[in-house]
């Protein structure tokens, strides 16, 4: 991604303070590339971030601000909206607690509110755990559900994106034995539409080339190995073709990802979690980004967890977070351009 002239304001929620979030955040904001792409504002805990900076010997300053407009545009200064005042010893827990669970949810809610009110152009989320939210009393299972609820979004999808491969999931966190029953023409059509719209408006691809993976071996082989392709997936693809989309499928899952990596397709619509994530992480294990499609705000995230086993040991890799921040800025810039071309585009960018 090239440097952005009119850099957007990107909020970054700190994630679980007991996990690797603070560490990768400090490392990422010490990367000069970030500051050529956006104006970052952290949403988290100033004391925990200071501890991470001292622990990592990163020579940055911290400025607490009450609003993104008061952030300092300086690569040597981290501007942070301080949303919690945790005891520093939470960083030694190696697991979530009630306090850290409440804090991580507050960071997310604050970031969503700022994005909805156009105080930031996009939100990047550092890792949290479902367990952390649960023990803190949250009714949500993770980032996506929480953000969808707060923004009133009913239709959304998970995309894992990298330079070589983008995959979008029709079903996400359900047992494999339930996948076939969960598929419908409607939810596949919805995922196709969300993918198409996001690639056009947020990735700047004017005419995306989409592939839809089959569910069964060899995409069913003329219904020899299952009839989901014939009865569910193919009708959804045909509907998309009638709407003018450039789309192929259902295609054999064992070859479609190779074709996408070679440039034939801009994204692959996958029927279930591991179908998409295994090939994706084989290619983008360190630099993959999770971005939620269908939201009225831009949201990207790292594609890994809190990694309590290596937290606060100085060894966590910030690459995925760097890419997530840059991708949020890239999407915000593309959306801003689309807005200027077509004022009716969903998700108005910040002015000024």
PyMOL commands that set and color helices and strands:
alter all, ss='L'
color gray80, all
select helices_A, chain A and resi 21-29+32-37+46-56+68-70+88-92+98-116+130-135+143-151+176-182+185-201+217-220+228-242+253-261+273-283+319-341
alter helices_A, ss='H'
color red, helices_A
select strands_A, chain A and resi 8-13+38-44+61-65+77-82+122-125+157-161+166-169+209-213+246-251+267-270+289-293+299-302
alter strands_A, ss='S'
color yellow, strands_A
deselect
rebuild
show_as cartoon
